[in-house]
Amino acid sequence: MDEKLKLVKGGAPKLALVYGMRLVDSDKLLEVEDALVRVAEGAERRVTMHVIEGSKEHIRRQLLQSVEAFFDLFEDGEP
């Protein structure tokens, strides 16, 4: 029996996480600029770029903590 999906008013929106990563020699890093994301109807949103310095393991730990904190903040507000 074919059942159609029903849209639930107030359901969770479909989201896209925008991110980028690159490891570089911290002694050679000169500048990091915010990224620009264009969304529907020509609107633009800025994506703040972050820098974490240290060993690969330190960077990994800090990045995971930052991701957790991001989603904690996201739960309290709008995207």
C-alpha positions in Angstrom: 0.0 0.0 0.0 1.4 3.3 -1.1 1.3 6.0 1.6 2.3 9.6 0.9 4.4 11.6 3.2 2.6 14.4 5.0 4.2 17.7 5.6 4.1 18.7 9.2 3.6 22.4 9.9 6.5 23.7 11.9 8.7 20.8 11.0 12.5 21.2 11.2 13.9 23.2 8.2 16.4 21.5 5.8 19.8 23.2 6.5 23.2 23.3 4.9 26.4 23.6 7.0 29.0 25.7 5.2 32.6 25.1 6.2 36.1 24.8 5.0 39.4 23.6 6.5 43.0 23.8 5.6 46.2 23.2 7.6 49.0 25.7 6.9 52.3 26.5 8.6 51.2 29.1 11.3 54.5 31.0 10.8 53.5 31.7 7.2 49.9 32.7 7.8 49.4 36.3 7.0 45.7 36.9 6.9 42.3 35.2 7.1 39.2 36.9 5.7 35.6 36.1 6.2 33.9 34.1 3.5 30.8 35.2 1.6 27.8 33.0 0.9 25.1 34.0 -1.5 21.6 32.7 -0.9 18.3 32.9 -2.7 17.1 36.2 -4.0 20.6 37.7 -4.0 21.0 37.9 -0.2 24.5 37.5 1.1 25.7 36.0 4.4 29.1 36.2 6.0 30.9 33.2 7.3 33.4 34.0 10.0 36.6 32.1 9.6 38.5 30.9 12.7 42.2 30.1 13.2 43.4 27.4 15.7 47.1 27.1 16.2 49.0 24.1 17.8 49.8 20.5 17.2 47.4 18.4 15.0 46.0 16.8 18.1 45.5 20.1 19.8 43.8 21.5 16.7 41.6 18.4 16.5 40.4 18.6 20.1 39.8 22.4 19.9 37.9 22.0 16.6 35.6 19.3 18.0 34.9 21.5 21.1 34.1 24.5 18.8 31.7 22.4 16.7 29.9 21.3 19.8 29.7 24.9 21.0 28.4 26.0 17.6 25.5 23.5 17.8 24.8 24.4 21.4 24.4 28.1 20.3 22.4 27.1 17.3 19.8 25.3 19.4 19.2 28.5 21.3 18.6 30.7 18.2 18.0 30.9 14.5 20.4 29.8 11.7 
